[in-house]
Amino acid sequence: MKLGEAILKTSVFTLEVHTGRSPAFFDITDDVSDRVRRSDTRNGFALVFSKHTTAAITIQENEPLLITDMCSTLERFAPRNSHYRHNDFAVRTVHMHEDECPNGHSHCQHLVLGTSETIPVIDGCLALGEFQRIFVVELDPEKMRRQVLVQIMGV
């Protein structure tokens, strides 16, 4: 599609993030920035999307004490050791896997986060604030390989 003299283009990349604890914040800002550069998009936006219901995407500050505070807040919001009907494998019959783990708290913690973030791309760079970083937030207690889609659209 042409907008004036510019041609709108779309690039899609998949990032793989290896996790192993929860809650945990994994900074993917440099990986997303690299994909924006590789897309050769000057102006548009980058959508960062988690393909998982127990791994979120958020923009936050990468400060160690704050990360600890945010992990504690998530744990207080939906404690791992509370009762979750989702974890009652004797009763639950929907969306079950052979290696299912009790992760009701992970799904509930995801409620206060989100599945995606959209960041403007201006002059070929992510238009993040001084302290803003993009994170995958692992909420599941099992070791995982997470897939994050990065879709870049613009001119």
Backbone as CSV, one residue per row, in Angstrom:
resi,resn,N_x,N_y,N_z,CA_x,CA_y,CA_z,C_x,C_y,C_z
1,MET,0.851,-1.166,0.000,0.000,0.000,0.000,0.899,1.232,0.000
2,LYS,0.539,2.225,-0.807,1.315,3.460,-0.857,0.598,4.558,-0.093
3,LEU,1.350,5.284,0.698,0.850,6.470,1.390,1.674,7.635,0.863
4,GLY,1.114,8.370,-0.090,1.915,9.389,-0.755,2.993,8.680,-1.557
5,GLU,4.235,8.946,-1.261,5.366,8.284,-1.922,5.926,7.132,-1.097
6,ALA,5.471,6.980,0.142,5.988,5.931,1.016,5.203,4.635,0.829
7,ILE,5.879,3.518,1.005,5.240,2.212,0.910,5.157,1.617,2.315
8,LEU,3.923,1.304,2.732,3.706,0.699,4.034,4.192,-0.743,3.987
9,LYS,5.019,-1.111,4.965,5.529,-2.478,5.001,5.347,-3.065,6.387
10,THR,5.326,-4.392,6.429,5.185,-5.126,7.675,6.294,-6.162,7.769
11,SER,6.901,-6.242,8.939,7.896,-7.276,9.225,7.462,-8.003,10.481
12,VAL,7.648,-9.313,10.506,7.290,-10.107,11.677,8.491,-10.955,12.074
13,PHE,8.825,-10.907,13.340,9.925,-11.682,13.899,9.408,-12.454,15.110
14,THR,10.014,-13.587,15.395,9.700,-14.343,16.601,10.939,-14.375,17.487
15,LEU,10.780,-13.937,18.720,11.845,-14.033,19.715,11.550,-15.247,20.588
16,GLU,12.587,-15.969,20.960,12.423,-17.065,21.909,13.116,-16.680,23.206
17,VAL,12.365,-16.758,24.287,12.881,-16.379,25.607,12.838,-17.617,26.490
18,HIS,13.986,-17.979,27.062,14.077,-19.131,27.960,13.954,-18.637,29.394
19,THR,12.998,-19.202,30.115,12.745,-18.774,31.481,12.952,-19.961,32.421
20,GLY,12.778,-19.739,33.701,12.958,-20.833,34.623,12.508,-20.536,36.038
21,ARG,11.972,-19.385,36.254,11.496,-19.035,37.587,10.321,-18.064,37.427
22,SER,9.586,-17.873,38.509,8.465,-16.940,38.421,8.148,-16.391,39.806
23,PRO,7.567,-15.208,39.873,7.537,-14.307,38.722,8.944,-13.794,38.424
24,ALA,9.198,-13.533,37.176,10.513,-13.046,36.755,10.354,-12.143,35.534
25,PHE,11.204,-11.123,35.479,11.170,-10.138,34.398,12.395,-10.341,33.512
26,PHE,12.167,-10.516,32.215,13.239,-10.722,31.247,13.227,-9.555,30.257
27,ASP,14.280,-8.763,30.276,14.382,-7.557,29.451,14.683,-7.953,28.005
28,ILE,13.755,-7.639,27.092,13.929,-7.968,25.681,14.062,-6.709,24.817
29,THR,14.299,-5.572,25.445,14.340,-4.302,24.727,15.377,-4.315,23.610
30,ASP,16.580,-4.781,23.896,17.640,-4.778,22.873,17.283,-5.689,21.700
31,ASP,16.648,-6.835,21.989,16.222,-7.742,20.917,15.154,-7.098,20.039
32,VAL,14.197,-6.413,20.665,13.145,-5.742,19.891,13.750,-4.602,19.076
33,SER,14.641,-3.817,19.675,15.309,-2.724,18.948,16.074,-3.248,17.748
34,ASP,16.739,-4.379,17.925,17.481,-5.001,16.818,16.533,-5.379,15.684
35,ARG,15.358,-5.918,16.015,14.390,-6.289,14.972,13.856,-5.051,14.259
36,VAL,13.676,-3.961,14.978,13.238,-2.717,14.336,14.297,-2.262,13.335
37,ARG,15.565,-2.286,13.741,16.647,-1.903,12.810,16.657,-2.810,11.582
38,ARG,16.514,-4.108,11.803,16.537,-5.066,10.688,15.343,-4.900,9.757
39,SER,14.235,-4.373,10.270,13.032,-4.197,9.446,13.177,-3.028,8.478
40,ASP,14.117,-2.144,8.767,14.332,-0.943,7.954,13.097,-0.034,7.939
41,THR,12.329,-0.053,9.026,11.164,0.824,9.170,11.623,2.119,9.810
42,ARG,11.306,3.230,9.196,11.714,4.538,9.723,10.668,5.086,10.698
43,ASN,9.407,4.969,10.334,8.330,5.514,11.162,7.129,4.581,11.123
44,GLY,6.608,4.252,12.298,5.469,3.347,12.400,5.312,2.899,13.836
45,PHE,5.153,1.599,14.017,5.036,1.080,15.374,5.510,-0.366,15.407
46,ALA,5.879,-0.797,16.606,6.252,-2.195,16.853,5.272,-2.757,17.868
47,LEU,4.639,-3.853,17.519,3.761,-4.570,18.424,4.549,-5.753,18.979
48,VAL,4.600,-5.860,20.301,5.295,-6.966,20.966,4.214,-7.785,21.660
49,PHE,4.078,-9.073,21.276,2.943,-9.897,21.663,3.406,-11.245,22.194
50,SER,2.951,-11.606,23.390,3.232,-12.922,23.966,2.196,-13.923,23.480
51,LYS,2.654,-15.091,23.066,1.741,-16.140,22.609,1.317,-17.058,23.756
52,HIS,1.345,-16.551,24.975,1.100,-17.394,26.142,0.160,-16.708,27.135
53,THR,-0.616,-17.511,27.853,-1.546,-16.969,28.838,-0.930,-16.860,30.230
54,THR,0.321,-17.302,30.373,1.008,-17.163,31.664,2.369,-16.487,31.498
55,ALA,2.535,-15.767,30.406,3.720,-14.922,30.197,3.226,-13.614,29.603
56,ALA,3.506,-12.531,30.278,2.980,-11.228,29.892,4.067,-10.369,29.245
57,ILE,3.632,-9.281,28.626,4.528,-8.259,28.089,4.190,-6.962,28.808
58,THR,5.212,-6.276,29.282,4.984,-4.993,29.937,6.165,-4.070,29.695
59,ILE,5.927,-2.784,29.858,6.989,-1.774,29.795,7.165,-1.237,31.201
60,GLN,8.390,-1.314,31.685,8.698,-0.872,33.037,10.158,-0.452,33.111
61,GLU,10.557,0.008,34.269,11.948,0.383,34.528,12.726,-0.862,34.963
62,ASN,13.939,-1.000,34.455,14.782,-2.144,34.822,15.689,-1.742,35.983
63,GLU,15.110,-1.652,37.155,15.844,-1.315,38.373,15.655,-2.483,39.333
64,PRO,16.726,-3.110,39.810,16.623,-4.362,40.565,15.677,-4.330,41.763
65,LEU,15.688,-3.276,42.548,14.800,-3.224,43.708,13.337,-3.105,43.275
66,LEU,13.094,-2.358,42.209,11.738,-2.242,41.671,11.263,-3.591,41.134
67,ILE,12.129,-4.312,40.441,11.764,-5.641,39.921,11.355,-6.545,41.085
68,THR,12.122,-6.518,42.165,11.785,-7.303,43.356,10.432,-6.879,43.906
69,ASP,10.186,-5.571,43.982,8.892,-5.063,44.455,7.745,-5.537,43.558
70,MET,7.946,-5.493,42.251,6.886,-5.901,41.327,6.604,-7.399,41.457
71,CYS,7.646,-8.204,41.633,7.449,-9.648,41.836,6.663,-9.898,43.115
72,SER,6.999,-9.177,44.178,6.281,-9.312,45.449,4.822,-8.895,45.301
73,THR,4.579,-7.846,44.552,3.209,-7.374,44.330,2.389,-8.421,43.579
74,LEU,2.978,-9.018,42.548,2.272,-10.064,41.807,1.950,-11.248,42.721
75,GLU,2.891,-11.614,43.565,2.679,-12.737,44.488,1.574,-12.411,45.500
76,ARG,1.509,-11.168,45.958,0.438,-10.771,46.881,-0.918,-10.747,46.168
77,PHE,-0.928,-10.326,44.913,-2.176,-10.250,44.152,-2.790,-11.634,43.971
78,ALA,-1.974,-12.609,43.586,-2.460,-13.980,43.383,-1.393,-14.935,43.920
79,PRO,-1.442,-15.235,45.216,-0.421,-16.079,45.840,-0.393,-17.490,45.250
80,ARG,0.786,-17.986,45.067,1.004,-19.321,44.499,0.286,-20.400,45.325
81,ASN,0.249,-20.248,46.641,-0.285,-21.294,47.514,-1.778,-21.156,47.828
82,SER,-2.468,-20.218,47.192,-3.914,-20.114,47.390,-4.611,-21.244,46.630
83,HIS,-5.903,-21.411,46.916,-6.681,-22.437,46.209,-7.169,-21.880,44.865
84,TYR,-6.923,-22.649,43.798,-7.394,-22.298,42.450,-8.085,-23.532,41.871
85,ARG,-9.335,-23.379,41.434,-10.051,-24.505,40.838,-9.332,-25.025,39.595
86,HIS,-8.653,-24.144,38.904,-7.873,-24.521,37.718,-6.828,-25.601,38.056
87,ASN,-6.393,-25.627,39.302,-5.360,-26.585,39.731,-5.929,-27.924,40.195
88,ASP,-7.239,-28.046,40.266,-7.865,-29.283,40.733,-8.000,-30.245,39.552
89,PHE,-6.955,-31.028,39.339,-6.897,-31.908,38.165,-7.852,-33.101,38.276
90,ALA,-8.401,-33.347,39.459,-9.388,-34.412,39.615,-10.744,-33.994,39.042
91,VAL,-10.971,-32.679,38.939,-12.244,-32.152,38.472,-12.112,-31.515,37.089
92,ARG,-11.031,-30.817,36.870,-10.840,-30.065,35.617,-10.688,-31.015,34.430
93,THR,-11.398,-30.712,33.338,-11.345,-31.564,32.146,-11.006,-30.796,30.872
94,VAL,-10.899,-29.474,30.958,-10.720,-28.656,29.756,-9.261,-28.190,29.655
95,HIS,-8.723,-28.237,28.439,-7.372,-27.756,28.133,-6.304,-28.413,29.002
96,MET,-6.400,-29.706,29.161,-5.432,-30.445,29.975,-4.331,-31.031,29.080
97,HIS,-3.104,-31.010,29.596,-1.965,-31.647,28.957,-1.420,-32.709,29.897
98,GLU,-0.713,-33.656,29.336,-0.137,-34.726,30.146,0.812,-34.198,31.222
99,ASP,1.544,-33.141,30.903,2.530,-32.582,31.838,2.018,-31.307,32.522
100,GLU,0.711,-31.237,32.738,0.078,-30.050,33.320,0.662,-29.721,34.700
101,CYS,0.900,-28.439,34.930,1.370,-28.008,36.250,0.295,-27.135,36.893
102,PRO,0.262,-27.059,38.223,-0.720,-26.210,38.900,-0.323,-24.738,38.782
103,ASN,-0.976,-24.019,37.893,-0.572,-22.633,37.612,-1.740,-21.645,37.599
104,GLY,-2.760,-21.923,38.390,-3.895,-20.998,38.463,-3.455,-19.596,38.853
105,HIS,-2.499,-19.505,39.767,-1.990,-18.194,40.196,-1.357,-17.436,39.026
106,SER,-0.701,-18.157,38.127,-0.051,-17.521,36.970,-1.069,-16.846,36.069
107,HIS,-2.163,-17.537,35.807,-3.229,-16.954,34.975,-3.843,-15.735,35.661
108,CYS,-4.046,-15.826,36.964,-4.631,-14.701,37.700,-3.681,-13.503,37.743
109,GLN,-2.387,-13.745,37.904,-1.413,-12.652,37.879,-1.397,-11.973,36.514
110,HIS,-1.609,-12.750,35.460,-1.617,-12.198,34.100,-2.722,-11.155,33.918
111,LEU,-3.790,-11.273,34.724,-4.904,-10.318,34.624,-4.463,-8.877,34.826
112,VAL,-3.477,-8.634,35.688,-3.053,-7.262,35.974,-1.946,-6.790,35.033
113,LEU,-1.483,-7.671,34.177,-0.458,-7.292,33.195,-1.119,-7.245,31.830
114,GLY,-0.569,-7.889,30.850,-1.191,-7.885,29.536,-0.426,-8.754,28.571
115,THR,-1.024,-8.958,27.419,-0.457,-9.828,26.400,0.465,-9.092,25.444
116,SER,0.303,-7.758,25.321,1.102,-7.043,24.330,1.330,-5.587,24.719
117,GLU,2.295,-5.008,24.047,2.568,-3.564,24.123,2.845,-3.083,22.706
118,THR,2.440,-1.855,22.424,2.706,-1.227,21.133,3.582,-0.009,21.383
119,ILE,4.709,0.054,20.656,5.683,1.131,20.857,5.865,1.875,19.532
120,PRO,5.778,3.204,19.545,6.031,3.958,18.320,7.475,3.765,17.837
121,VAL,7.641,3.742,16.532,8.961,3.749,15.908,9.104,5.096,15.220
122,ILE,10.112,5.854,15.637,10.343,7.186,15.070,11.804,7.259,14.647
123,ASP,12.014,7.645,13.393,13.368,7.735,12.830,14.149,6.435,13.023
124,GLY,13.461,5.290,12.873,14.117,3.990,12.920,14.406,3.448,14.308
125,CYS,13.913,4.127,15.350,14.191,3.693,16.729,12.902,3.592,17.534
126,LEU,12.911,2.693,18.517,11.792,2.632,19.451,11.727,3.938,20.230
127,ALA,10.552,4.523,20.339,10.387,5.805,21.031,10.046,5.561,22.502
128,LEU,10.955,4.908,23.199,10.770,4.639,24.623,11.305,5.797,25.440
129,GLY,10.738,5.977,26.630,11.237,6.984,27.555,12.584,6.571,28.133
130,GLU,13.202,7.473,28.847,14.568,7.275,29.363,14.738,5.969,30.133
131,PHE,13.779,5.619,30.970,13.921,4.430,31.805,13.029,3.276,31.357
132,GLN,12.309,3.439,30.275,11.397,2.390,29.824,12.133,1.250,29.141
133,ARG,11.783,0.030,29.542,12.323,-1.192,28.957,11.154,-2.139,28.703
134,ILE,11.317,-3.021,27.742,10.271,-3.987,27.399,10.625,-5.318,28.060
135,PHE,9.648,-5.896,28.762,9.882,-7.143,29.487,8.901,-8.238,29.080
136,VAL,9.398,-9.465,29.058,8.548,-10.641,29.153,8.489,-10.938,30.641
137,VAL,7.291,-11.085,31.173,7.125,-11.414,32.586,6.667,-12.865,32.675
138,GLU,7.556,-13.706,33.174,7.225,-15.125,33.345,6.426,-15.288,34.627
139,LEU,5.262,-15.918,34.508,4.380,-16.109,35.654,4.223,-17.581,36.016
140,ASP,4.672,-18.463,35.157,4.526,-19.897,35.381,5.746,-20.437,36.118
141,PRO,5.536,-21.321,37.096,6.672,-21.818,37.881,7.566,-22.809,37.135
142,GLU,7.130,-23.316,36.004,7.927,-24.298,35.263,8.908,-23.605,34.320
143,LYS,9.994,-24.289,33.994,10.949,-23.777,33.006,10.259,-23.797,31.641
144,MET,10.369,-22.694,30.918,9.630,-22.559,29.660,10.504,-21.970,28.553
145,ARG,10.094,-22.249,27.334,10.587,-21.544,26.150,9.406,-20.746,25.636
146,ARG,9.504,-19.438,25.763,8.392,-18.561,25.394,8.626,-17.972,24.011
147,GLN,7.539,-17.829,23.264,7.597,-17.196,21.964,6.941,-15.819,22.058
148,VAL,7.673,-14.830,21.564,7.177,-13.450,21.529,7.214,-12.989,20.079
149,LEU,6.077,-12.568,19.568,6.013,-12.033,18.213,6.297,-10.534,18.255
150,VAL,7.106,-10.082,17.333,7.371,-8.660,17.153,6.932,-8.317,15.736
151,GLN,5.855,-7.546,15.625,5.362,-7.133,14.311,5.611,-5.641,14.171
152,ILE,6.331,-5.278,13.117,6.695,-3.887,12.882,5.998,-3.436,11.613
153,MET,5.237,-2.350,11.735,4.533,-1.790,10.583,4.881,-0.334,10.439
154,GLY,5.081,0.090,9.219,5.362,1.502,8.988,5.985,1.720,7.627
155,VAL,6.632,2.845,7.525,7.262,3.244,6.265,8.751,3.451,6.474
